[in-house]
Amino acid sequence: MPPKQRQIAIMGYRSVGKSSLSIQFVDGQFVDSYDPTIENTFRKTTRVNGQDYDLKLVDTAGQDEYSIFPTQYTMDIHGYVLVYSITSLKSFEVVQIIYEKLLDITGKIHVPIVLVGNKKDLHMERTISTEEGKQLAESWKCTFMEASAKQNEAVSEIFQTVLLEIEKANGNIPEKPSCALS
């Protein structure tokens, strides 16, 4: 069976670790230096549940509450990884705005999303509790995970999970609730 082509957009406030998660997943390394991303694309072939996927990860420029939501992030995108830093209340607020804009622009009731609280290794600086992340994901009816790009904790699982959410949305896997509007 040929690999399925899937595009995933990684979105969130600046400096939350979107590029670090992408590079850790694709290249297996943590990049410590921070250069603000304009937009970058990463490719990787991976296997989930016996199916090969050719992934194209769109690592977006950091969004803020005022940025216009570029429509290219809704075209040909199959799923989304929305990232905030557990050390930044601002990033947690912005990820909620991104979610609202995403639903407005796609006009969809159901969008495959995984909400990720990144920088789990900085637990001493935590300002967003795991419970707050879980509650937000529950209100969106989507999967929540905490990760550490630095320690490569839960990084592969993020992308495996979003692929499964995409397959569910496409009717290829029996339904278990994912992100939906109420």
Contacts in CASP RR format, 6 or more apart in sequence:
PFRMAT RR
TARGET T0000
AUTHOR 0000-0000-0000
METHOD contacts of the structure
MODEL  1
MPPKQRQIAIMGYRSVGKSSLSIQFVDGQFVDSYDPTIENTFRKTTRVNG
QDYDLKLVDTAGQDEYSIFPTQYTMDIHGYVLVYSITSLKSFEVVQIIYE
KLLDITGKIHVPIVLVGNKKDLHMERTISTEEGKQLAESWKCTFMEASAK
QNEAVSEIFQTVLLEIEKANGNIPEKPSCALS
1 51 0 8 1.000
1 52 0 8 1.000
2 52 0 8 1.000
3 45 0 8 1.000
3 51 0 8 1.000
3 52 0 8 1.000
3 53 0 8 1.000
3 54 0 8 1.000
4 51 0 8 1.000
4 52 0 8 1.000
4 53 0 8 1.000
4 54 0 8 1.000
5 53 0 8 1.000
5 54 0 8 1.000
5 56 0 8 1.000
6 53 0 8 1.000
6 54 0 8 1.000
6 55 0 8 1.000
6 56 0 8 1.000
6 78 0 8 1.000
6 79 0 8 1.000
6 163 0 8 1.000
6 166 0 8 1.000
7 55 0 8 1.000
7 56 0 8 1.000
7 57 0 8 1.000
7 58 0 8 1.000
7 76 0 8 1.000
7 77 0 8 1.000
7 78 0 8 1.000
7 79 0 8 1.000
8 55 0 8 1.000
8 56 0 8 1.000
8 57 0 8 1.000
8 58 0 8 1.000
8 77 0 8 1.000
8 78 0 8 1.000
8 79 0 8 1.000
8 80 0 8 1.000
8 81 0 8 1.000
8 159 0 8 1.000
8 162 0 8 1.000
8 163 0 8 1.000
8 166 0 8 1.000
9 58 0 8 1.000
9 60 0 8 1.000
9 73 0 8 1.000
9 77 0 8 1.000
9 79 0 8 1.000
9 80 0 8 1.000
9 81 0 8 1.000
10 18 0 8 1.000
10 21 0 8 1.000
10 22 0 8 1.000
10 57 0 8 1.000
10 58 0 8 1.000
10 59 0 8 1.000
10 60 0 8 1.000
10 80 0 8 1.000
10 81 0 8 1.000
10 83 0 8 1.000
11 18 0 8 1.000
11 60 0 8 1.000
11 62 0 8 1.000
11 63 0 8 1.000
11 73 0 8 1.000
11 80 0 8 1.000
11 81 0 8 1.000
11 82 0 8 1.000
11 83 0 8 1.000
11 95 0 8 1.000
11 98 0 8 1.000
11 102 0 8 1.000
12 18 0 8 1.000
12 60 0 8 1.000
12 62 0 8 1.000
12 63 0 8 1.000
12 82 0 8 1.000
12 83 0 8 1.000
12 84 0 8 1.000
12 91 0 8 1.000
12 94 0 8 1.000
12 95 0 8 1.000
12 98 0 8 1.000
13 62 0 8 1.000
13 63 0 8 1.000
13 64 0 8 1.000
13 84 0 8 1.000
13 85 0 8 1.000
13 88 0 8 1.000
13 90 0 8 1.000
13 91 0 8 1.000
13 94 0 8 1.000
13 95 0 8 1.000
14 36 0 8 1.000
14 61 0 8 1.000
14 62 0 8 1.000
14 63 0 8 1.000
14 64 0 8 1.000
15 34 0 8 1.000
15 85 0 8 1.000
15 88 0 8 1.000
15 91 0 8 1.000
16 62 0 8 1.000
16 83 0 8 1.000
16 84 0 8 1.000
16 85 0 8 1.000
16 88 0 8 1.000
16 91 0 8 1.000
16 118 0 8 1.000
16 119 0 8 1.000
17 83 0 8 1.000
17 85 0 8 1.000
17 118 0 8 1.000
17 119 0 8 1.000
17 149 0 8 1.000
18 37 0 8 1.000
18 59 0 8 1.000
18 60 0 8 1.000
18 62 0 8 1.000
18 81 0 8 1.000
18 83 0 8 1.000
19 31 0 8 1.000
19 37 0 8 1.000
19 40 0 8 1.000
19 59 0 8 1.000
20 30 0 8 1.000
20 31 0 8 1.000
20 118 0 8 1.000
20 149 0 8 1.000
20 150 0 8 1.000
21 81 0 8 1.000
21 83 0 8 1.000
21 116 0 8 1.000
21 118 0 8 1.000
21 147 0 8 1.000
21 149 0 8 1.000
21 155 0 8 1.000
21 158 0 8 1.000
22 40 0 8 1.000
22 42 0 8 1.000
22 57 0 8 1.000
22 59 0 8 1.000
23 29 0 8 1.000
23 30 0 8 1.000
23 31 0 8 1.000
23 42 0 8 1.000
23 149 0 8 1.000
24 30 0 8 1.000
24 149 0 8 1.000
24 152 0 8 1.000
24 155 0 8 1.000
25 42 0 8 1.000
25 44 0 8 1.000
25 57 0 8 1.000
25 155 0 8 1.000
25 156 0 8 1.000
25 158 0 8 1.000
25 159 0 8 1.000
26 42 0 8 1.000
26 43 0 8 1.000
26 44 0 8 1.000
26 57 0 8 1.000
28 152 0 8 1.000
30 149 0 8 1.000
30 150 0 8 1.000
30 152 0 8 1.000
36 61 0 8 1.000
36 62 0 8 1.000
37 59 0 8 1.000
37 60 0 8 1.000
37 61 0 8 1.000
37 62 0 8 1.000
38 61 0 8 1.000
39 58 0 8 1.000
39 59 0 8 1.000
39 60 0 8 1.000
39 61 0 8 1.000
40 58 0 8 1.000
40 59 0 8 1.000
41 56 0 8 1.000
41 57 0 8 1.000
41 58 0 8 1.000
41 59 0 8 1.000
42 55 0 8 1.000
42 56 0 8 1.000
42 57 0 8 1.000
42 59 0 8 1.000
43 54 0 8 1.000
43 55 0 8 1.000
43 56 0 8 1.000
43 57 0 8 1.000
44 55 0 8 1.000
44 57 0 8 1.000
45 52 0 8 1.000
45 53 0 8 1.000
45 54 0 8 1.000
45 55 0 8 1.000
46 52 0 8 1.000
46 53 0 8 1.000
46 55 0 8 1.000
46 156 0 8 1.000
46 159 0 8 1.000
46 160 0 8 1.000
46 163 0 8 1.000
47 53 0 8 1.000
48 160 0 8 1.000
48 163 0 8 1.000
48 164 0 8 1.000
49 164 0 8 1.000
53 163 0 8 1.000
55 159 0 8 1.000
55 163 0 8 1.000
57 159 0 8 1.000
58 73 0 8 1.000
58 77 0 8 1.000
60 70 0 8 1.000
60 73 0 8 1.000
63 69 0 8 1.000
63 94 0 8 1.000
63 97 0 8 1.000
63 98 0 8 1.000
64 94 0 8 1.000
65 93 0 8 1.000
65 94 0 8 1.000
65 97 0 8 1.000
69 98 0 8 1.000
69 101 0 8 1.000
69 102 0 8 1.000
69 104 0 8 1.000
69 105 0 8 1.000
71 105 0 8 1.000
73 102 0 8 1.000
74 102 0 8 1.000
74 105 0 8 1.000
74 106 0 8 1.000
78 112 0 8 1.000
78 166 0 8 1.000
79 111 0 8 1.000
79 112 0 8 1.000
79 113 0 8 1.000
79 162 0 8 1.000
79 165 0 8 1.000
79 166 0 8 1.000
80 102 0 8 1.000
80 111 0 8 1.000
80 112 0 8 1.000
80 113 0 8 1.000
80 114 0 8 1.000
80 162 0 8 1.000
81 113 0 8 1.000
81 114 0 8 1.000
81 116 0 8 1.000
81 158 0 8 1.000
81 159 0 8 1.000
81 162 0 8 1.000
82 95 0 8 1.000
82 98 0 8 1.000
82 99 0 8 1.000
82 113 0 8 1.000
82 114 0 8 1.000
82 115 0 8 1.000
82 116 0 8 1.000
83 91 0 8 1.000
83 95 0 8 1.000
83 116 0 8 1.000
83 117 0 8 1.000
83 118 0 8 1.000
84 91 0 8 1.000
84 92 0 8 1.000
84 94 0 8 1.000
84 95 0 8 1.000
84 115 0 8 1.000
84 116 0 8 1.000
84 117 0 8 1.000
84 118 0 8 1.000
84 128 0 8 1.000
85 91 0 8 1.000
85 92 0 8 1.000
85 117 0 8 1.000
85 118 0 8 1.000
85 119 0 8 1.000
85 122 0 8 1.000
85 128 0 8 1.000
86 117 0 8 1.000
86 118 0 8 1.000
86 119 0 8 1.000
86 120 0 8 1.000
86 122 0 8 1.000
86 123 0 8 1.000
86 126 0 8 1.000
86 127 0 8 1.000
86 128 0 8 1.000
86 146 0 8 1.000
87 119 0 8 1.000
87 122 0 8 1.000
87 125 0 8 1.000
87 126 0 8 1.000
87 127 0 8 1.000
87 128 0 8 1.000
88 127 0 8 1.000
88 128 0 8 1.000
89 127 0 8 1.000
89 128 0 8 1.000
92 128 0 8 1.000
92 132 0 8 1.000
92 133 0 8 1.000
92 136 0 8 1.000
95 115 0 8 1.000
96 136 0 8 1.000
99 113 0 8 1.000
99 140 0 8 1.000
102 111 0 8 1.000
102 113 0 8 1.000
103 111 0 8 1.000
103 181 0 8 1.000
109 180 0 8 1.000
109 181 0 8 1.000
110 169 0 8 1.000
110 178 0 8 1.000
110 179 0 8 1.000
110 180 0 8 1.000
110 181 0 8 1.000
111 169 0 8 1.000
111 179 0 8 1.000
112 162 0 8 1.000
112 165 0 8 1.000
112 166 0 8 1.000
112 168 0 8 1.000
112 169 0 8 1.000
112 178 0 8 1.000
112 179 0 8 1.000
113 140 0 8 1.000
113 142 0 8 1.000
113 143 0 8 1.000
113 162 0 8 1.000
113 165 0 8 1.000
113 178 0 8 1.000
113 179 0 8 1.000
114 142 0 8 1.000
114 143 0 8 1.000
114 144 0 8 1.000
114 145 0 8 1.000
114 158 0 8 1.000
114 161 0 8 1.000
114 162 0 8 1.000
114 165 0 8 1.000
115 133 0 8 1.000
115 136 0 8 1.000
115 137 0 8 1.000
115 140 0 8 1.000
115 142 0 8 1.000
115 143 0 8 1.000
115 144 0 8 1.000
115 145 0 8 1.000
116 144 0 8 1.000
116 145 0 8 1.000
116 146 0 8 1.000
116 147 0 8 1.000
116 158 0 8 1.000
117 128 0 8 1.000
117 133 0 8 1.000
117 144 0 8 1.000
117 145 0 8 1.000
117 146 0 8 1.000
117 147 0 8 1.000
118 146 0 8 1.000
118 147 0 8 1.000
118 148 0 8 1.000
118 149 0 8 1.000
119 148 0 8 1.000
119 149 0 8 1.000
119 150 0 8 1.000
120 146 0 8 1.000
120 147 0 8 1.000
120 148 0 8 1.000
120 151 0 8 1.000
120 153 0 8 1.000
120 154 0 8 1.000
121 148 0 8 1.000
121 150 0 8 1.000
121 151 0 8 1.000
121 153 0 8 1.000
130 146 0 8 1.000
133 144 0 8 1.000
134 144 0 8 1.000
136 144 0 8 1.000
137 143 0 8 1.000
137 144 0 8 1.000
138 144 0 8 1.000
140 179 0 8 1.000
140 180 0 8 1.000
141 177 0 8 1.000
141 178 0 8 1.000
141 179 0 8 1.000
141 180 0 8 1.000
141 182 0 8 1.000
142 165 0 8 1.000
142 178 0 8 1.000
142 179 0 8 1.000
143 161 0 8 1.000
143 165 0 8 1.000
143 178 0 8 1.000
145 154 0 8 1.000
145 157 0 8 1.000
145 158 0 8 1.000
145 161 0 8 1.000
146 154 0 8 1.000
147 153 0 8 1.000
147 154 0 8 1.000
147 155 0 8 1.000
147 157 0 8 1.000
147 158 0 8 1.000
148 154 0 8 1.000
148 155 0 8 1.000
149 155 0 8 1.000
164 173 0 8 1.000
165 178 0 8 1.000
165 179 0 8 1.000
167 173 0 8 1.000
168 174 0 8 1.000
168 175 0 8 1.000
168 176 0 8 1.000
168 178 0 8 1.000
169 178 0 8 1.000
END
